[in-house]
Amino acid sequence: MNAPRSRVDERLDVIATVLLAIATVATAWSGYQASRWNGEAQKAAGRSNALRIESAKAADLANAQTEVDVATFSSWVDAYAQDQTQLASFYFKRFRAEFKPAVSAWVATRPLKNRQAPLTPFAMPQYRLVALAAGSKLQTDADTSAQAAVTNIGRATDYVLAVVLLAAALFFAGMSVKLQRPALRRSLLIFGLVAFLGTVAWIATFPISVAV
């Protein structure tokens, strides 16, 4: 009766040793990935903040350009209304390059006679601010980076949870080595194997981040 029991013990020892070794490697890998994804989250958050700053700068520039357009347009309208042709021409030549197409298109609608004409050139589709479009794109990119940061934090959290589950597998495998009763050892090894295999299967669905 002792010989079969000894062979069972040896087999259980081998299984427990292999499980301990592989689970240890898997734990180290999960810890590394958790650290990597935390780093990726910080990078994405940093990019988001930088893009928001650039977006704010572009928006400020667009507002300043709009103020310039409004000021020069008001002066031009006053000169035009007072039949000061030379002064009106002076202001018209000083319209910004982005603003002139909108003014020309607005004038072509004959706003003095056409009641359907837009009230100002600022309502014309030709009035486009490159800085405003750039600011909008930067804001969109910032939102995308912010979402990436949140996603990466979630990935890091998943890997941390995997470390905890693998630690449970290590615990069961380690305890099985210390026990004498084969039935109890088998039970603990089964718990450890289930925890390990389930966690590894779950980790296999995770994205991987590797430093280059």
C-alpha positions in Angstrom: 0.0 0.0 0.0 2.9 2.4 0.7 4.4 2.1 -2.9 1.3 3.3 -4.8 0.9 6.2 -2.3 4.5 7.2 -2.9 4.0 7.3 -6.6 0.9 9.4 -6.2 2.9 11.8 -3.9 5.6 12.1 -6.5 3.2 12.9 -9.3 1.4 15.4 -7.2 4.7 17.0 -6.3 5.6 17.2 -10.0 2.3 18.8 -10.9 2.5 21.3 -8.0 6.1 22.2 -8.9 5.2 22.8 -12.6 2.1 24.8 -11.6 4.2 26.9 -9.2 6.8 27.6 -11.8 4.4 28.5 -14.6 2.1 30.5 -12.3 5.1 32.5 -11.0 6.1 33.4 -14.6 2.5 34.3 -15.4 2.4 36.5 -12.3 5.5 38.3 -13.3 4.2 38.8 -16.8 0.9 40.2 -15.6 2.7 42.5 -13.2 4.9 43.8 -16.0 1.9 44.3 -18.3 0.0 46.2 -15.5 3.0 48.5 -15.2 3.3 49.0 -18.9 -0.4 49.9 -19.3 -0.2 52.3 -16.4 2.6 53.9 -18.3 0.6 54.0 -21.5 -2.3 55.6 -19.6 0.0 58.3 -18.3 1.4 59.0 -21.8 -2.1 59.2 -23.2 -3.2 61.6 -20.4 -0.2 63.7 -21.0 -0.9 63.9 -24.8 -4.5 64.8 -23.9 -3.5 67.7 -21.7 -1.0 69.0 -24.3 -3.6 68.8 -27.1 -6.1 70.7 -24.9 -3.6 73.4 -24.4 -2.9 73.7 -28.2 -6.7 73.6 -28.8 -7.2 76.5 -26.4 -4.4 78.5 -28.2 -6.0 77.8 -31.5 -9.4 78.9 -30.2 -8.0 82.1 -28.8 -6.4 82.8 -32.1 -9.7 82.2 -33.9 -11.4 84.6 -31.5 -8.8 87.3 -32.0 -9.1 86.9 -35.8 -12.9 87.1 -35.6 -12.5 90.4 -33.6 -10.2 91.8 -36.2 -12.7 90.8 -39.0 -15.6 92.4 -37.1 -13.6 95.6 -36.5 -12.5 96.0 -40.1 -15.9 95.0 -41.5 -17.6 97.6 -39.3 -15.2 100.3 -40.5 -15.7 99.2 -44.1 -19.5 99.3 -43.7 -19.4 102.8 -42.2 -17.2 104.1 -45.0 -19.3 102.4 -47.6 -22.5 103.8 -46.2 -21.1 107.3 -46.2 -19.9 106.9 -49.8 -16.3 107.3 -48.8 -15.1 105.1 -51.6 -11.4 105.6 -51.1 -11.7 104.8 -47.3 -13.9 101.8 -48.1 -11.4 100.5 -50.5 -8.7 101.1 -47.9 -10.5 98.9 -45.4 -11.4 96.3 -48.0 -7.8 95.7 -49.0 -7.0 95.1 -45.3 -9.5 92.4 -44.9 -7.7 89.2 -43.9 -7.3 86.6 -46.7 -9.7 84.3 -45.0 -12.3 87.0 -44.7 -12.3 88.5 -48.2 -14.1 85.5 -49.9 -16.9 85.7 -47.4 -17.3 89.5 -47.9 -17.2 89.2 -51.7 -19.8 86.4 -51.6 -22.0 88.4 -49.2 -21.8 91.5 -51.4 -22.8 89.4 -54.4 -26.1 88.6 -52.6 -26.9 92.3 -52.8 -27.8 92.6 -49.1 -29.2 96.2 -49.5 -31.9 95.0 -51.9 -32.2 91.3 -51.2 -34.1 90.6 -48.0 -33.1 86.9 -48.2 -29.4 87.8 -48.0 -27.5 86.9 -44.8 -27.2 89.8 -42.4 -23.4 89.8 -42.3 -20.6 88.0 -44.2 -20.0 86.0 -40.9 -23.1 84.0 -41.8 -21.8 83.0 -45.2 -20.5 79.5 -45.7 -17.3 81.1 -47.2 -16.4 82.4 -43.8 -14.0 79.8 -42.5 -11.3 80.1 -39.9 -8.4 77.7 -40.2 -7.5 78.3 -36.6 -11.0 77.4 -35.5 -11.0 74.2 -37.5 -7.6 73.3 -36.1 -8.8 74.0 -32.6 -11.8 71.7 -33.1 -9.6 68.9 -34.4 -7.1 69.3 -31.6 -10.0 69.1 -29.1 -11.3 65.9 -30.8 -7.8 64.4 -30.6 -7.5 65.4 -27.0 -10.8 63.6 -26.2 -9.5 60.6 -28.1 -6.3 60.5 -26.0 -8.3 61.0 -22.8 -10.5 58.0 -23.7 -7.3 56.0 -24.5 -6.0 56.9 -21.0 -9.2 55.6 -19.4 -9.0 52.4 -21.5 -5.4 51.8 -20.6 -6.1 52.3 -16.9 -8.8 49.6 -17.3 -6.3 47.3 -18.9 -3.8 47.8 -16.2 -6.5 47.1 -13.6 -7.4 43.8 -15.4 -3.8 42.7 -15.2 -3.6 43.6 -11.5 -6.7 41.4 -10.9 -5.0 38.6 -12.9 -2.0 38.9 -10.5 -4.4 38.4 -7.6 -6.0 35.3 -9.2 -2.6 33.9 -10.1 -1.5 34.4 -6.5 -4.5 32.3 -5.5 -3.3 29.6 -7.8 0.2 29.8 -6.3 -1.3 29.6 -2.8 -3.2 26.4 -3.6 -0.2 24.8 -5.3 2.1 25.8 -2.4 -0.3 24.4 0.2 -0.7 21.1 -1.6 3.0 20.5 -1.3 2.8 20.8 2.5 0.0 18.4 3.0 0.2 14.6 3.4 -3.2 13.3 2.5 -3.3 12.6 -1.3 -7.1 13.4 -1.5 -6.7 16.8 0.1 -3.6 17.5 -2.0 -5.5 16.6 -5.2 -8.3 18.9 -4.2 -6.0 21.9 -3.6 -4.2 21.2 -6.9 -7.4 21.1 -8.7 -8.4 24.5 -7.2 -5.0 25.8 -8.2 -5.2 24.5 -11.7 -8.7 25.8 -12.3 -7.7 29.3 -11.0 -4.5 29.2 -13.1 -6.1 27.9 -16.3 -9.1 30.3 -16.0 -6.8 33.2 -15.4 -4.5 32.4 -18.3 -7.4 32.0 -20.6 -8.7 35.4 -19.5 -5.2 37.0 -19.9 -5.0 35.6 -23.4 -7.8 38.0 -24.4 -5.8 41.0 -23.1 -3.9 43.4 -25.4 -0.1 43.4 -24.9 2.2 46.3 -24.4 5.9 45.8 -24.9 8.7 48.4 -24.6 10.8 48.7 -27.7 
